[in-house]
């Protein structure tokens, strides 16, 4: 009996060993030929399915709404001008208001024009027997141009970063008079890592926009640039790029084809310079665009990066706007003369301006109508042949009741005009539970009608299960990618508060990292740190908007990303 017991024990050990070998053999052979990424993606897909099944989910009845076929008008979405702060107030009854770009009317190193204006207002300067002063409003060049072109608010004068915006304003029929071609010197440039700079110089002999476009077209360079509808540097880069393909016809067939090849390999377009800087810190980009004044004031860039100027100079021209009386024109001229004094040009140097004085603009003056057409071309071609599939995720928790939800609806109804017919969209809403209001489908007239109906039907109530809503959106997009592998997935989350129900950021962070789906977040009257964190995972933008300006901000975001 002892021998039999011992034999059974040996057989049992052998059986266990065989089972273990077979188990691990199956595990190993199931992963043969698969990359680590594929294996990770499979695990993420299983985790996504598990989370998805745990969510309380409903499918809303489709409701058609009345669609508005009128084109989007920027002027209608602009908030009241009071949203943009007065950085220097006038001190006399006789004054001029000047829109100033943010790199010179902010604080610290970005406050040069404010210091000049403050001293101007203390100088007791008289025009036509009256003491005069200036009022400076801090507003980005692209946004300022939107106010002026739309006629919603036209100041007495405008000093954008570069002359391209002045040409666009002029082309819109706004009376403009160039008072000063240069208030303070600056240039736009490509900031590249020292390693990548050396590689490109070794291969191409130099680094400029032409060699950069060649390197990007050959997939040798990962470069990011900013939205040419809002960013002075982004607009400059766009027209300079088009010129490299055909300097005689920026919108001709040769230029368009060259831009399409180039754009197909651009990994990242930022809505703002801040978003661009954050993306650069991840090490994802070999190069990106930036103004020189920002570059020299960034210690983390000066040591490991090289700055290469391009395009038109950013010399802050000063324009008088509209049919102004002579005394106002004289005030603007006096202010331009005041700013050009050696004392203030030296102050500008201390703040990073007036560098690279020997750089001359590579571009001749570009007609404003041509610039607007170049922006439209960019909008049509920026995604190449890869249409976008986007899911909008809307917070309808109890705290959104009233004005926040009304503005959310308004922002989506106006913003959807920027979506583009080649793209596909879906819509999800959430409170304590999640509802699929609209499955993903091509954005034709029927889908647009369904989207409008879904938005109009939203009602607020319940808790805030934000990350449950994002899980459902990811599942919808993963299913869409299985059917249409060429689409580019995007999620837009609109919310006003922290999550208080459902899954957490930790539950889904790894999924977003693995699937590489950018999640753009729009916070309503809130500082949603968790949403900002999730946007940063894949270099997406996070916008904090209040109920006054969310319509305009969402329109801008969709214009860039869709």
Wavefront OBJ file of the C-alpha trace (Angstrom):
o trace
v 0.000 0.000 0.000
v 2.898 2.368 0.799
v 4.317 1.745 -2.683
v 0.965 2.474 -4.338
v 0.575 5.695 -2.332
v 4.016 6.782 -3.338
v 3.269 6.015 -7.002
v 0.067 8.036 -6.920
v 1.951 10.910 -5.364
v 4.553 10.844 -8.146
v 1.821 10.708 -10.783
v 0.109 13.650 -9.125
v 3.307 15.699 -9.198
v 3.805 14.815 -12.874
v 0.203 15.786 -13.675
v 0.619 19.152 -11.983
v 3.903 19.721 -13.823
v 2.303 18.845 -17.148
v -0.615 21.204 -16.420
v 1.775 24.023 -15.556
v 3.818 23.443 -18.718
v 0.706 23.310 -20.889
v -0.730 26.440 -19.251
v 2.426 28.456 -19.727
v 2.919 27.001 -23.175
v -0.514 28.214 -24.209
v 0.164 31.628 -22.656
v 3.502 31.919 -24.409
v 2.304 30.724 -27.818
v -0.754 32.957 -27.651
v 1.604 35.958 -27.485
v 4.050 34.708 -30.142
v 4.420 37.227 -32.938
v 2.756 39.972 -30.906
v 4.519 43.145 -29.848
v 4.430 44.329 -26.256
v 2.067 47.081 -27.381
v -0.347 44.575 -28.899
v -0.354 42.491 -25.739
v -0.888 45.625 -23.639
v -3.705 46.772 -25.946
v -5.432 43.411 -25.576
v -5.254 43.704 -21.808
v -6.578 47.247 -21.979
v -9.435 46.138 -24.237
v -10.443 43.490 -21.692
v -10.251 46.034 -18.889
v -12.352 48.496 -20.922
v -14.997 45.826 -21.536
v -15.050 44.993 -17.818
v -15.506 48.631 -16.792
v -18.096 49.209 -19.511
v -20.223 46.276 -18.330
v -20.188 47.599 -14.764
v -21.737 50.947 -15.744
v -25.445 51.698 -15.505
v -26.159 52.513 -19.143
v -29.230 53.519 -21.126
v -29.796 54.243 -24.804
v -31.854 57.389 -25.364
v -34.583 57.498 -27.982
v -33.293 59.403 -31.029
v -34.919 62.814 -31.449
v -34.547 64.923 -34.558
v -34.038 68.643 -34.199
v -34.292 71.581 -36.577
v -30.866 72.211 -38.098
v -29.484 75.633 -38.916
v -27.641 75.655 -42.239
v -26.317 79.215 -41.882
v -22.503 79.271 -41.623
v -20.871 79.842 -38.262
v -20.329 83.512 -37.458
v -17.568 84.290 -34.990
v -19.097 87.613 -33.973
v -22.219 85.961 -32.568
v -20.190 83.767 -30.211
v -17.807 86.423 -28.893
v -18.363 87.294 -25.226
v -18.711 90.855 -24.006
v -15.403 92.687 -24.393
v -15.243 93.117 -20.613
v -14.043 89.478 -20.476
v -10.642 90.811 -21.555
v -9.014 92.919 -18.845
v -7.877 96.505 -19.019
v -4.183 96.205 -18.149
v -3.646 99.999 -18.039
v -6.568 102.358 -17.410
v -6.842 105.793 -18.976
v -6.225 108.700 -16.613
v -7.869 111.508 -18.619
v -11.148 112.088 -20.422
v -9.309 112.406 -23.751
v -7.820 108.985 -24.477
v -7.471 106.170 -27.005
v -8.108 102.496 -26.369
v -5.503 100.083 -27.745
v -5.896 96.318 -28.181
v -2.493 94.797 -27.347
v -1.185 91.257 -27.853
v -0.592 89.363 -24.631
v 3.207 88.974 -24.762
v 3.575 92.719 -24.089
v 0.479 93.670 -22.060
v 0.595 91.000 -19.373
v 2.732 90.895 -16.221
v 6.446 90.532 -15.481
v 8.525 89.956 -18.619
v 5.279 90.121 -20.616
v 4.354 93.581 -19.319
v 6.544 95.905 -21.403
v 3.742 97.884 -23.059
v 1.931 98.289 -19.753
v 4.978 99.967 -18.225
v 5.322 102.239 -21.245
v 1.625 103.146 -21.119
v 1.719 103.807 -17.366
v 4.610 106.249 -17.831
v 2.882 107.829 -20.834
v -0.192 108.499 -18.714
v 1.971 110.184 -16.052
v 3.794 112.393 -18.550
v 1.161 115.131 -18.868
v 1.225 114.947 -22.672
v -1.181 117.421 -24.284
v -2.954 117.195 -27.650
v -5.049 120.139 -28.860
v -4.795 121.776 -25.459
v -6.051 118.728 -23.543
v -4.092 116.233 -21.409
v -4.312 112.763 -22.980
v -3.780 109.132 -21.957
v -4.104 105.598 -23.265
v -6.156 102.577 -22.220
v -4.509 99.188 -22.902
v -6.630 96.039 -23.230
v -4.813 92.703 -22.948
v -6.154 90.431 -25.708
v -4.558 87.815 -27.982
v -3.997 88.937 -31.578
v -6.328 86.383 -33.177
v -9.148 87.071 -30.733
v -8.668 90.830 -31.132
v -8.890 90.430 -34.901
v -12.156 88.496 -34.466
v -13.699 91.401 -32.538
v -12.491 93.958 -35.059
v -13.381 92.019 -38.229
v -16.848 91.143 -36.924
v -17.484 94.750 -35.859
v -18.541 93.552 -32.404
v -15.992 95.856 -30.786
v -13.517 98.103 -32.602
v -10.967 99.980 -30.464
v -9.159 103.122 -31.563
v -5.912 101.238 -32.185
v -4.547 97.717 -32.470
v -1.030 96.380 -31.886
v -0.958 92.661 -32.754
v 2.185 90.548 -32.666
v 2.725 90.755 -36.417
v 1.450 92.536 -39.532
v -0.503 89.513 -40.806
v -3.427 90.358 -38.518
v -3.406 93.975 -39.682
v -3.667 92.786 -43.287
v -6.604 90.523 -42.409
v -8.435 93.341 -40.637
v -7.837 95.620 -43.618
v -9.117 92.988 -46.054
v -12.360 92.806 -44.075
v -13.106 96.420 -44.961
v -12.044 97.957 -41.651
v -10.324 101.293 -42.213
v -6.730 100.931 -41.018
v -3.780 103.286 -40.883
v -0.303 101.989 -40.061
v 1.044 104.383 -37.422
v 4.207 102.429 -36.627
v 5.660 99.373 -38.336
v 7.517 98.479 -35.144
v 6.882 99.258 -31.488
v 9.211 96.533 -30.192
v 11.268 93.831 -31.908
v 10.489 90.115 -31.849
v 10.609 87.125 -34.194
v 8.908 83.754 -34.532
v 11.015 80.637 -34.715
v 11.314 76.871 -34.696
v 12.662 75.603 -31.381
v 14.354 72.230 -31.897
v 16.290 69.920 -29.621
v 20.043 70.309 -30.044
v 20.327 66.662 -31.111
v 17.655 66.949 -33.808
v 19.059 70.286 -34.961
v 22.499 68.735 -35.498
v 20.979 65.767 -37.356
v 19.056 68.006 -39.754
v 22.007 70.323 -40.369
v 24.232 67.306 -41.114
v 21.716 66.026 -43.667
v 20.305 69.217 -45.211
v 23.110 71.711 -44.613
v 20.897 74.097 -42.621
v 17.655 74.292 -40.681
v 14.854 76.468 -42.028
v 11.178 76.024 -42.848
v 12.029 74.404 -46.196
v 14.306 71.768 -44.658
v 11.813 71.292 -41.813
v 8.952 70.614 -44.249
v 11.156 68.178 -46.166
v 12.126 66.375 -42.960
v 8.505 66.184 -41.800
v 7.322 64.910 -45.196
v 10.002 62.179 -44.930
v 8.825 61.391 -41.373
v 12.201 62.402 -39.899
v 10.930 65.127 -37.564
v 8.092 65.329 -35.036
v 7.054 68.998 -34.985
v 4.112 70.733 -33.372
v 2.673 74.138 -34.165
v -0.155 76.344 -32.919
v -3.630 77.126 -34.272
v -3.285 79.593 -37.187
v -6.750 81.014 -36.474
v -5.699 82.189 -33.002
v -1.898 82.167 -32.789
v 0.350 84.743 -34.456
v 3.195 82.225 -34.645
v 0.845 79.548 -35.993
v -0.478 81.823 -38.744
v 3.068 82.882 -39.639
v 4.179 79.247 -39.809
v 1.233 78.286 -42.030
v 1.867 80.915 -44.704
v 5.646 80.399 -44.555
v 5.129 76.667 -45.065
v 2.823 77.222 -48.047
v 5.405 79.551 -49.548
v 8.103 76.861 -49.411
v 5.997 74.692 -51.722
v 5.183 77.459 -54.229
v 6.302 81.025 -53.554
v 4.430 82.313 -56.621
v 1.034 80.866 -55.651
v 0.475 80.054 -51.975
v -2.875 78.408 -52.713
v -2.014 76.770 -56.029
v -2.167 73.030 -56.674
v 1.559 72.558 -56.070
v 1.407 74.310 -52.694
v -1.735 72.422 -51.632
v -0.249 69.029 -52.521
v 2.966 69.857 -50.706
v 1.036 70.973 -47.634
v -1.009 67.755 -47.611
v 2.165 65.606 -47.654
v 3.679 67.733 -44.903
v 0.559 67.835 -42.727
v 0.073 64.059 -42.901
v 3.173 63.653 -40.701
v 2.532 66.486 -38.226
v 1.755 64.762 -34.898
v 0.421 67.698 -32.925
v -1.441 70.986 -33.340
v -1.892 72.977 -30.144
v -4.734 75.335 -29.358
v -2.427 77.551 -27.289
v 1.274 78.186 -26.724
v 0.881 76.876 -23.158
v -0.469 73.573 -24.458
v 2.447 73.428 -26.905
v 4.964 73.975 -24.095
v 3.355 71.243 -21.987
v 3.542 68.808 -24.914
v 7.199 69.664 -25.469
v 7.995 68.841 -21.829
v 6.829 65.258 -22.399
v 9.623 64.740 -24.917
v 7.117 63.810 -27.621
v 8.227 66.604 -29.966
v 11.567 67.149 -31.683
v 10.628 70.748 -32.445
v 7.853 73.317 -32.037
v 7.141 76.951 -32.887
v 7.555 79.825 -30.418
v 8.329 83.534 -30.237
v 11.912 84.493 -29.420
v 10.924 86.643 -26.428
v 9.246 83.608 -24.834
v 12.211 81.392 -25.703
v 14.853 83.596 -24.066
v 12.777 83.853 -20.891
v 12.499 80.049 -20.541
v 15.613 78.627 -18.802
v 14.543 75.037 -19.585
v 14.715 75.796 -23.322
v 17.887 77.847 -23.621
v 20.237 75.025 -22.614
v 19.007 72.059 -24.666
v 17.260 73.700 -27.633
v 18.172 75.777 -30.687
v 16.044 78.688 -31.966
v 15.770 79.184 -35.758
v 13.765 82.262 -36.915
v 11.286 82.073 -39.775
v 8.624 84.027 -41.653
v 7.601 87.627 -41.022
v 8.990 89.512 -38.036
v 6.827 89.933 -34.932
v 7.543 93.618 -34.396
v 4.208 94.660 -32.883
v 3.009 97.128 -35.530
v 0.525 99.785 -34.381
v -2.618 100.519 -36.412
v -5.250 103.217 -36.023
v -8.709 101.814 -36.751
v -11.810 103.377 -38.224
v -12.496 106.972 -39.229
v -10.875 108.612 -36.222
v -10.826 112.363 -35.552
v -7.433 114.028 -35.917
v -6.909 114.466 -32.196
v -7.166 110.679 -31.640
v -4.761 110.016 -34.495
v -2.354 112.486 -32.882
v -2.647 110.684 -29.543
v -1.783 107.329 -31.170
v 1.202 108.900 -32.945
v 2.398 110.497 -29.694
v 2.200 107.150 -27.952
v 4.178 105.402 -30.724
v 6.897 108.061 -30.479
v 6.951 107.742 -26.694
v 7.418 103.953 -26.879
v 10.380 104.287 -29.265
v 12.501 106.249 -26.771
v 15.832 104.611 -25.938
v 14.763 104.208 -22.320
v 11.815 102.006 -23.270
v 13.635 100.075 -25.971
v 16.267 99.212 -23.355
v 13.468 98.121 -21.019
v 12.190 95.912 -23.842
v 15.615 94.268 -24.161
v 15.548 93.502 -20.433
v 12.274 91.650 -20.996
v 13.578 89.588 -23.919
v 12.492 91.773 -26.844
v 14.653 93.363 -29.551
v 16.801 90.245 -30.006
v 17.914 88.893 -33.409
v 17.952 92.422 -34.833
v 19.643 91.301 -38.053
v 16.863 88.893 -39.010
v 14.821 90.139 -41.968
v 11.355 88.840 -42.864
v 11.459 85.927 -45.290
v 7.976 86.769 -46.555
v 6.823 89.755 -48.537
v 3.555 91.380 -47.467
v 0.710 88.873 -47.822
v -2.744 90.107 -48.803
v -5.310 89.681 -46.030
v -7.785 87.916 -48.299
v -5.099 85.382 -49.176
v -4.396 84.863 -45.470
v -8.061 84.098 -44.776
v -8.059 81.628 -47.674
v -4.916 79.995 -46.262
v -6.711 79.516 -42.927
v -9.640 77.863 -44.713
v -7.247 75.596 -46.610
v -5.628 74.596 -43.327
v -9.045 73.786 -41.856
v -9.854 71.513 -44.807
v -6.484 69.773 -45.076
v -5.084 69.654 -41.546
v -6.278 66.089 -40.896
v -5.068 64.803 -44.269
v -6.996 61.730 -45.349
v -7.755 60.697 -41.785
v -11.302 61.738 -40.805
v -12.090 62.254 -37.135
v -14.507 60.226 -35.045
v -15.478 62.270 -31.993
v -17.709 61.565 -29.034
v -19.048 64.488 -27.003
v -19.532 63.675 -23.314
v -21.845 66.127 -21.528
v -22.331 66.509 -17.778
v -26.053 66.758 -16.938
v -25.700 66.355 -13.165
v -27.806 68.453 -10.820
v -25.183 71.186 -10.473
v -25.481 71.894 -14.209
v -29.128 72.894 -13.865
v -30.083 76.333 -15.124
v -27.602 78.662 -16.805
v -24.655 76.199 -17.041
v -26.729 73.643 -18.958
v -28.286 76.330 -21.125
v -24.841 77.590 -22.107
v -23.582 74.047 -22.673
v -26.450 73.499 -25.099
v -25.805 76.805 -26.816
v -22.079 76.130 -27.139
v -22.654 72.693 -28.676
v -25.356 73.897 -31.049
v -23.166 76.718 -32.322
v -19.932 74.767 -32.143
v -21.250 71.857 -34.215
v -21.124 74.105 -37.278
v -17.331 73.683 -37.196
v -17.402 69.876 -37.253
v -16.856 69.132 -40.950
v -18.922 66.723 -43.060
v -16.133 64.162 -43.485
v -16.053 63.491 -39.743
v -18.211 61.229 -37.576
v -19.687 62.127 -34.204
v -21.477 60.533 -31.290
v -22.971 61.973 -28.128
v -23.089 60.754 -24.519
v -24.557 62.418 -21.435
v -24.077 61.460 -17.812
v -25.164 62.173 -14.279
v -25.293 59.202 -11.881
v -25.911 57.028 -14.943
v -24.705 57.261 -18.532
v -26.908 57.626 -21.588
v -25.864 57.087 -25.207
v -27.853 59.889 -26.802
v -26.398 59.393 -30.284
v -24.337 56.476 -31.651
v -21.336 57.408 -33.815
v -22.185 58.091 -37.471
v -21.022 60.287 -40.346
v -21.914 63.933 -39.732
v -24.401 64.361 -42.558
v -27.640 66.348 -42.386
v -29.469 63.457 -40.699
v -26.776 63.028 -38.005
v -26.658 66.779 -37.508
v -30.419 66.793 -36.940
v -30.104 63.935 -34.430
v -27.266 65.759 -32.644
v -29.331 68.940 -32.353
v -32.283 66.933 -31.044
v -30.112 65.122 -28.491
v -28.601 68.378 -27.205
v -31.964 70.124 -26.948
v -33.436 67.204 -24.966
v -30.841 67.318 -22.176
v -32.133 67.729 -18.615
v -30.085 68.097 -15.436
v -30.287 66.034 -12.234
v -28.333 63.487 -10.188
v -24.683 62.905 -9.337
v -21.506 63.275 -11.408
v -20.035 60.049 -12.853
v -17.610 61.755 -15.246
v -15.248 58.857 -15.764
v -18.106 56.472 -16.451
v -19.075 58.772 -19.300
v -15.505 58.708 -20.622
v -15.413 54.890 -20.444
v -18.572 54.674 -22.563
v -17.114 57.135 -25.077
v -13.897 55.094 -25.305
v -15.881 51.902 -25.898
v -17.871 53.579 -28.673
v -14.669 54.797 -30.306
v -12.929 51.418 -29.995
v -15.898 49.795 -31.745
v -15.772 52.500 -34.430
v -12.037 51.910 -34.955
v -12.677 48.194 -35.393
v -15.064 49.027 -38.248
v -13.081 51.996 -39.636
v -9.385 51.703 -38.694
v -8.388 54.923 -40.501
v -10.363 57.330 -38.301
v -8.716 59.496 -35.655
v -10.561 59.134 -32.299
v -11.227 62.182 -30.093
v -13.277 62.777 -26.942
v -14.665 66.134 -25.770
v -15.822 66.281 -22.145
v -17.975 69.181 -20.927
v -18.428 69.355 -17.152
v -18.694 71.740 -14.208
v -17.463 69.725 -11.256
v -15.455 66.961 -9.685
v -16.558 63.343 -10.022
v -18.548 62.106 -7.020
v -19.868 58.776 -8.353
v -18.735 55.868 -10.498
v -15.196 55.076 -11.600
v -12.132 57.189 -10.845
v -9.297 58.680 -12.843
v -6.990 55.908 -11.592
v -9.382 53.327 -13.039
v -9.090 54.680 -16.578
v -5.739 56.478 -16.801
v -3.967 53.397 -18.155
v -6.665 52.867 -20.785
v -6.270 56.384 -22.135
v -2.491 56.012 -22.191
v -2.713 52.714 -24.075
v -5.399 53.699 -26.574
v -3.851 57.181 -27.082
v -7.256 58.841 -27.404
v -6.956 62.588 -26.681
v -9.562 63.800 -24.192
v -10.301 67.528 -24.483
v -12.043 68.958 -21.432
v -14.114 72.097 -21.006
v -14.842 73.139 -17.436
v -17.837 75.350 -16.689
v -17.171 77.796 -13.849
v -14.859 75.235 -12.296
v -11.264 74.234 -11.757
v -11.471 70.559 -12.555
v -8.011 69.260 -11.737
v -8.901 65.654 -12.484
v -10.079 66.580 -15.980
v -6.989 68.706 -16.549
v -4.892 65.714 -15.550
v -6.646 63.416 -17.975
v -6.314 65.910 -20.844
v -2.578 66.086 -20.256
v -2.129 62.317 -20.696
v -2.263 62.596 -24.503
v -1.412 66.310 -24.857
v -5.029 67.461 -25.278
v -6.231 70.904 -24.203
v -8.156 71.634 -21.025
v -10.213 74.819 -21.125
v -11.654 76.574 -18.119
v -14.546 78.687 -19.343
v -17.351 80.495 -17.609
v -20.870 80.767 -18.949
v -20.042 84.036 -20.742
v -17.233 82.860 -22.990
v -17.680 79.099 -23.317
v -19.480 79.402 -26.680
v -16.518 81.217 -28.233
v -13.923 78.943 -26.636
v -15.638 75.741 -27.737
v -16.030 77.120 -31.254
v -12.279 77.778 -31.364
v -11.452 74.340 -29.966
v -13.654 72.512 -32.465
v -12.332 74.648 -35.294
v -8.803 73.433 -34.492
v -9.490 69.803 -33.653
v -12.348 68.938 -36.014
l 1 2 3 4 5 6 7 8 9 10 11 12 13 14 15 16 17 18 19 20 21 22 23 24 25 26 27 28 29 30 31 32 33 34 35 36 37 38 39 40 41 42 43 44 45 46 47 48 49 50 51 52 53 54 55 56 57 58 59 60 61 62 63 64 65 66 67 68 69 70 71 72 73 74 75 76 77 78 79 80 81 82 83 84 85 86 87 88 89 90 91 92 93 94 95 96 97 98 99 100 101 102 103 104 105 106 107 108 109 110 111 112 113 114 115 116 117 118 119 120 121 122 123 124 125 126 127 128 129 130 131 132 133 134 135 136 137 138 139 140 141 142 143 144 145 146 147 148 149 150 151 152 153 154 155 156 157 158 159 160 161 162 163 164 165 166 167 168 169 170 171 172 173 174 175 176 177 178 179 180 181 182 183 184 185 186 187 188 189 190 191 192 193 194 195 196 197 198 199 200 201 202 203 204 205 206 207 208 209 210 211 212 213 214 215 216 217 218 219 220 221 222 223 224 225 226 227 228 229 230 231 232 233 234 235 236 237 238 239 240 241 242 243 244 245 246 247 248 249 250 251 252 253 254 255 256 257 258 259 260 261 262 263 264 265 266 267 268 269 270 271 272 273 274 275 276 277 278 279 280 281 282 283 284 285 286 287 288 289 290 291 292 293 294 295 296 297 298 299 300 301 302 303 304 305 306 307 308 309 310 311 312 313 314 315 316 317 318 319 320 321 322 323 324 325 326 327 328 329 330 331 332 333 334 335 336 337 338 339 340 341 342 343 344 345 346 347 348 349 350 351 352 353 354 355 356 357 358 359 360 361 362 363 364 365 366 367 368 369 370 371 372 373 374 375 376 377 378 379 380 381 382 383 384 385 386 387 388 389 390 391 392 393 394 395 396 397 398 399 400 401 402 403 404 405 406 407 408 409 410 411 412 413 414 415 416 417 418 419 420 421 422 423 424 425 426 427 428 429 430 431 432 433 434 435 436 437 438 439 440 441 442 443 444 445 446 447 448 449 450 451 452 453 454 455 456 457 458 459 460 461 462 463 464 465 466 467 468 469 470 471 472 473 474 475 476 477 478 479 480 481 482 483 484 485 486 487 488 489 490 491 492 493 494 495 496 497 498 499 500 501 502 503 504 505 506 507 508 509 510 511 512 513 514 515 516 517 518 519 520 521 522 523 524 525 526 527 528 529 530 531 532 533 534 535 536 537 538 539 540 541 542 543 544 545 546 547 548 549 550 551 552 553 554 555 556 557 558 559 560 561 562
